Amino acid sequence: MRFVSEYRDPVAARALTSAITELAGDDSFKFMEVCGGHTHTIYRHGIEHVLPPSIELVHGPGCPVCVIPMGRVDDAIAVAEQPGVTFTTFGDMMRVPGGNGTLLEAKARGADIRFVYSPMDALELAQANPDREVVFFAVGFETTAPSTALTVLRARDQGVTNFAVFCNHVTIVPPLRAILSSPDLRLDGFIGPGHVSTVVGNRPYRFIPAEFDKPLVTAGFEPLDVLQAVAMLLTQIREGRCEVENQYSRVVRDEGNPRALEVLAEVFELRPHFEWRGLGFIVNSALRLRADFAQWDAERRYEVPGVRVADPKACQCGEVLKGVIKPWECKVFGTACTPETPIGTCMVSSEGACAAYYNFGRLHRDAAVSLGRKG
Amino acid sequence: MCLGLPGQIVDVDGVDAHRATVDVSGVQRAVNIGLIVTEGESVSVGEWVLVHVGFAMSKIDEEEARQTLDFVRELGSAYDDEIADFGRPTG
């Protein structure tokens, strides 16, 4: 498959890991990635086990499904259970447990809840079913928000009135700042989120070298991309540089996507604050529809309980999301909390650190441990 | 969900300026190109784009793609040693 297979070349991967081992030398490094896609790639391709043990990859709050608090899932279910509503959602949100169960369970009880691949599918559903009120559960960082924005603009331009968006889009910079300001964590650099960066470019990350003295390399999602980004981070450190670099230059431009940024600004505004699972309330970190688009805003059209639901006591998703503990260090990992019976969102979403590790990482780790290497 | 896939434009809709058909690994689907089509600049059949939730997010720059791979090949001796090891018979 073009633009995929070439970046999985094992010979090239081993050349990169040799270069990385040489650059790392006798020192230890901890790099954080903040994208569910990177977490998935790292576990799926066993990247941590081809890197020298001195390099540790930490998973940050990069999964937009994982950071949605339980109370917001309850709000989604409340909207879905309104008479006449067809509630549409991306697949990963279906099994996220709120305080009162999941969307999938609500569907089993009779609510009209459907999976869509694209927000545009939801709009087309509304146009095809004028007697239904179609609501789209909008989730995602800046990668996905412009697609929601274009869909809302199209709804307006085509006069579609039976369509609304339940907006839970979040932005990448505030949680990065929260992580960097946290005393729990000592990091040496960041692997930047490749697809968020197709929209926002590389400039928003400049505060990281400037204020916190850490380098960041925006990376693609194939194994060679991640390895090359690690090599670039180490090279910066060895050369005494500290800057934002772009490994994913085939897709990410420094200035991002101007049209995407334009539609974001036209349709959305920042919420003063928003609760992130595991990180608490963060100022100016999430989006809502502007007043001009009120008629497509599900929160204005429907009553939502808006109740704050605390995570179950056993759940340690917050610590996993901040990279403070690894999935296997969570007390309920693999026992009470599995992909079939998830307690927290890190296990539900296929990009969550725990699900990724459960599905791909355990065998690698067992093998590594039995070979006497660090797991 | 956050995954983006490379796909090739196989058809551009003559009526809807924001619609194209994209082939991702043999599967074809209508994709919205509204985020990458600006005044005076459209997409052509044969171009590659990154697709996320039914929208093209960016064109794939083939020159940059090649340079990314060249970087690895330029690691020089490490890469050559690896190729040599790969071809060397055991024992």
Interface residues (C-beta under 8 A of the other chain):
Chain A: M1 R2 F3 V4 E6 Y7 D9 V11 A12 R14 A15 L16 S18 A19 C35 G36 G37 H40 C63 P64 V65 F90 G91 D92 Y117 S118 P119 M120 D121 V139 G140 F141 T143 T144 P146 S147 L150 G194 H195 T198 V199 G220 F221 L224 D225 Q228 Q247 S249 R250 V251 V252 R253 N257 P258 R259 A260 V263 S349 E351
Chain B: M1 C2 L3 G4 L5 P6 Q8 H18 S25 N32 G34 L35 I36 V37 T38 W48 L50 H52 V53 G54 F55 M57 S58 I60 D61 E62 E64 A65 Q67 T68 L69 F71 V72 R73 L75 A78 Y79 D81 E82 I83 F86
